[in-house]
Amino acid sequence: MADTFIIETADLRKHYDGVEAVRGLSLQVPAGSIYGFLGRNGAGKTTTIKLLLGMARPTSGRARVFGLAADEDRASVEIRRRTGFVSDDKDLYDYMTVGEMIRFTAGFFPQWRADLEQTYTRTFDLPLDRKVKALSRGTRTKLALLLALCRRAELLILDEPTSGLDPAVTEEILQAQVAHVAREGMTVFFSSHQIAEVDQIADHVVIIDRGRAVVAGALDDLREQFCRVQFVFDGDAPETVFRAPGVERVRRQGRVMTVLSSAGSATVVEESRRLNPVSVDVVPITLKEIFLETVTTED
């Protein structure tokens, strides 16, 4: 498609009873990416997903998926038709067997991928004759993921899909997503508060805090841009204000000054020469550290 972005939002806002669940969120999700949507519980992730799927209307701003306005009734139906969605709730019919649930869902999608159905039934070791209500939490998640992947969706939206699962099942589900994207060219929008999961499979990421994006970009770029520059001085670290772009935070402890930069280290190091540090050390930081440095602490 001509559009390079599957999801785009601009200054998206949603208020509930005077509370801003989403406030000024702007996103661009490239086609074919695994886009990690990272934030603490209550940061506004689920509300954003509801806005993207037309399940809620924005207070202001705009959201487009496949170039379609998510807040228009007919467009939102088309968005949901082209999107597979797996939530933490795993909306399944408990009275059906696994096989019945698959056949029931397949009947709604003329382009259902029977080949992928067989592949994921085998890969996930799904018990076709067992009632859905008798499935473990992990097996319910696998079934919900199969139903989303086999419908030939162009976009897969996952809202905390691995919540409460053991590490082995989580790994299986994460790797299935990566393999599917590589093989089928699908775009994945993956919401989670589990940093390690996002770090493992995402190629792009946005960190959302209290309804707004605080960090966004290609994960490799973020790893290059963010760093910690540590200066050691003869005496106590001096009080100073850095004018270099991208300085996010400055901490002083005794003789040591630590600068967090989101724009690399070169300009920070250059500017520090006037302070005459004894030593300078540039340390790359992980996604977890970026997250902890950029989200606010809970009240």
N, C-alpha and C positions, 0 to 999 in steps of 0.2 A: 504494500500500500504506500501511497505517496507520503503520508504522515510518518515522521520518524518517531513520534511519541504515541504510545498506546493510551497512556493516561496523562492528562494535563489538568492542573488546577491553578487558579489565580486568585489570590486573596480570599480564599474560601473560609467562610465563617458560619458557625452554627451555635445558636443560643438555646438553652433549655432553662426556662424559669429564671432568667437572669444570669445563668452561669454560661460562660463561653467554653463550650466543649472543644470547638475548633476556632482558632482565631488567626486569620490571615495566612492560611496555609497555601503555599505555592509549590507544586511538584511537576516534574517532567520525567515520565517513565519510558525509557527507550524500548522500542520493539525488540523482542528476542532477549531481553535482560532478565536476570533474577534480581529483583529489586527488594532489598530488605527495608522494611518499615519498622523502625526500632524505637521503642519507648517504654517507659514504666507502665504498669497497670494504671489506667485512668488518665493516660496522657492524651487521649483523643483518637486513638487508632481505630477502634470499632466504629465510632461515629463517622470518621472519614470514609470507611468502607461502605457504610450505609448510604452516605451521600453519593459515592461513586456508582452504586448499584440502583440508585433511584428509590431506595427504601426510606429515605428521609430527604427533605428539601432544605437547601441552604438558607440561612438568614440573609446572606449576601455573598458576593463573589461568584465564581463559576467553576464547574467541574465538567470535563469532557473525557469520554472514553471512546476510542475508535473514531475520534472527531465528532462524536454525538453528544449533545447536551444532556447530562445525566438527570437534570430536573424537568425534562419534558417527558410526558407520559409515554408516547409512542417510541421515542428514542430510548428510554430506559428499558422498555421491553426488548428492544433489539440488543441493547448492551447485555442484558441478562441471558439472552439466547446465545450469545457468542462468548459467554464467560462461565467458567466453572468456579464454584464457590464452595469452600470447605471452612466451616466455623468450628469453634470449640464445642458448640452444642451438638454437632453431627446430626442434623435433622434426618432421621431414618424412621421407618415404620417398624416398630418392635414386633408386631404380630406376623410379619413376613419372615420367610427364610432368606438367607443371603442370596440364593439363586433367584427367588421371586423378586427381591428388591432390585436385582440387576435387570431382570427381564422387564419389570414395571418401568424402570427408568429408561431403559433402551427404547421403549415404545414411543417416547416423546421426542426422540432425536433420529430423524431419517438417516443421518450420516454417522450413526453409532459405529465405533471401531470394534468389530468383533475380534479382530486380531489382537488388539490391545487388551480387550476383556480377558482373553485366554492367557495372555502374557502376565497380566497383573493378578489374575486369580491364582496362577501358579506361583508367581514371585512372592505374593503376600500370603500364600498358603491359606486361602479363604475356604472355610467349610460351607459348601453350598447348601447343604441340607439343614444347617443349624439355624434356629430362630435368631433374629437380630437381637432380641432382648437378652439372649444368653451369651452374647459376645462380650469379650473383655473390652476395656476402653481402647486398647491399642488396635484390636481387630476392627472395632467400629470405625476408627480413624482410617485404617487401610481400606475398608469398604467405601467410605465416603470419598476417599481420594480416587479409587478406581472409578466410581461413578462420575467424578469430575473430569478425569483424564480421558475417558473413553467416548465422551460426547463430541469430540473433535472441536473443543473450545480453543479459541485463539488466545485467551487470557485466563490464567488461573489465579484467583484471589484466595489467599489462605489467611484466616484470622486465628492466630494462636493454635494451629492444628496439633501441635505436639504437647500441649499443656497436660501435665499429669502423667505422661508416658515414661516408661523406663528407658534408659540410654540405648539399649539394643534396638527397640522398636523405633525410637526417634531417629537413630542413624539410618535404619532401613527406609524410613519415609523421606528423609532428606536426600538420600542418594537416589531414590526413585524420581524425585523432582529434577535433580541435576541431569540424570540420564534422559528423562523425557524431553526436557528443553533442548538438549543437544541433538536428539533424534528428530523431534517434531517441530522445532522452531517456535515453540510457544513462549509467551511472556508470563513471568510469575511475579505477582505482587504479594510479598510474604511478610505478614505482620507478626511481630513477636516482641517479647520483653527479654528473651533469652539471647544474650549477646553472642555466645559461642555458636549458636545455630546460624545466626545471620552471618557471622564471620566465616563460617565454614562453606556456605553455598552461594552467598550473594556476590554479584559483581558491581552493583550499585547499592547505595544505602542512603536513607534519610533518617536522622534522629529527630524525633518529635518530643517536645516537652511542653506540657500544659497548652496543647492545642496549636503549637506553632513549630515550624522547622528551625532547628538550631544549627544543624550540619547536614549537608547534602552533597552528593557527587559520586563519581566512580570510586570504588573502594581502593583501588590501587593508587589513584590520585590523592585520596585522603591520607593514605599511609605515607605518601611522599611529602605532602604539604604539612601535616602535623608533626611536630617534634618538640622535644624539651631541650632547652639550652641551659646548661648549668655553669655558672661562673663562681670562681673561688677568689676571694680578696685577701690581702694581708691583714686587714682589720675587719670590722663589721661591714656587711654588704651595704652599699650606699643607698639612700633614698633617691630614686630617679623615676622619670616618666619616659618610657620608650615611645618614639614617634614612628618606628618601623611599622609597615602594614602587617596586619595579621597577629599582632600581639594580643593574646586572649587573657593572660593572667601572669602576674609577677608575684613570686613569693620570696621572702627573705627569712633566713634562719642563721643567725650568727654570721659567719664569714661567707655563707653560701647564698647566692641569688639564683632562682630557677625561673626561667621564662618559658611559658607555653606559647608556641606560635602555630598559626594555621596557614602560614604562607612561607614555609621553609625557614632556614636558619641564616641565610647569607646576610640579609639586611640587619638582623638582630646582632649578629656577630660584629658586623662593620660598625654599627652604632655603639657597641660596647667598648670600643677601643678607647674612647674618651674617659672611661671609668677605670682603666688600667687594671683589669683583673689579672690575677696570677695565673689562672688556667681557665680554659674554655672547653666544655665537653658537650657535643651534640648527640642526643639520644632519641632514636625513633620510638614512637609509642604505638600501642595496640589499639584496636577498635574499642576494647573494653575501657582503656584509659581515656580515649576520646569521649566516650559516652559519659564516664564518671566526671570528667572535667567540664562538660558542656551542659548537663542537665542540672536543674536546681535540686537542692535537698528538700525533702518533704517537710511541710510545716508541722 
